[in-house]
């Protein structure tokens, strides 16, 4: 699946979830899926909990986040000693 095909799975609609990016056809935000992954949920667990989702939907969330952060300056919360 191409990047464009994956990104087409993520949509923005001001009438759905206050305009946050969501997986097309759902009310599941990219943020929510990333938060599940960040807190240790596996892709299999997420797919089991949300039967309408596919692995490609989760992959699309990761790609969307990567693209969104590509041109963003990030300031770490704490710096490591040199």
N, C-alpha and C positions, 0 to 999 in steps of 0.2 A: 504494500500500500504506500502511495506517495505521501510526502508531507502535506501537499495540498488536500488530498483526500482525507487525511487524518484531521487536519485543521477544519475541514468542512463539518466535522462532527461537533464542533464547538460553536455555539451561537450566542448572540447578545440580543436581548429583547427587553426594552425598558419596562414592559408589562409582566415580565417573568423574573422573579427573584431580584427585584429592584435593578435590573439591568446587568447583573453580574453574569460572567460567562458561564454557560451551562452546557451539559451534554444534550445535544439535539434530541428533542422528543421527551425530555425529562425535566425535572426541577432540581436535579443534582448539579450543584455548582462545581466548577473546577477546583475551587478552594476547598470544598468539602472532601472531594476525593483525595486531593493532595494531603489534607489533614489526616485522613484515615491512614494513608500510607506512612506519613511522618510519625504517626503514633503506633506503628508496628503492624497494622493490618496488612495481610498479604493480598495479592491480586485475586487469588482463589477465594479468600474469605469475602472480599468485596463482591465478587461475581456471584457467590452463593447467597449473599444478603440481598443483592439487587439483580434478580434473574434476567431483567431486560437489558442489562449492560453486557458489553463484550470486552475482550482484552484490548481491542482496538480503541474503544472509548477511553479506557484508562491510559493507554499509550498516547491518545490525543490530548488528554489533560496534561501529561508530562511534557509533550512537545509544545503545547500552548504556553505553559509556564516558562519553558526554556526560551521561547521566542519573546515573551513579554519581558524577560529579564535581560535579554541580550544587550540592550542599549541603556541599561540602568546602572547607575553608580550604586554600589552597595557599601554601606558602612558597617563593619562588623560590630557586634555588641561589646566585644572585649578584644583587645589586641594581645597577641602573644609576645612574650619577651624575645628579643633578638638573640 
